[in-house]
């Protein structure tokens, strides 16, 4: 059973441990079973693709190494008014 994490996609977090300590960014992806998050501009890794050449992509970092700064904005759904 996967643990429910308080950090969700779109939230702003700050890195509190590791090589990228002090950096902050938006959460791009969450892997709840492995307790890992992918943060924009943090843990950059080089990747070579035959089609596109060299690319720098974000890698996953552990959930415990980030601190929640701002939660993701939830959009409210407009309810349709029902008239009898």
Steps between C-alpha positions, in 0.01 A plus 500: 500500500637837397541776756308822439745787468420860600690630198307490173571588138508878452602582860805718571771334709846586632788251515628469859768231454738372235706651220223741395432629853333843501345476152126522456260420218170353395430128531481343153428140596438291813584129538311407818597129526872588494449827695679707236421839343628674187559874553551757225868602472623256767714186456578570133627201304647484150333263256602425140224430251577399139216715371543814718866476609607607851217588737502604865211350693392515862547188709306374800604591855373350823187642662682558831749737337237761408284737702158621388496877440165545326229248418367445149208718399178303469256616236141514613249339272199714421177328591223515244189665636192281486167667441178305523 
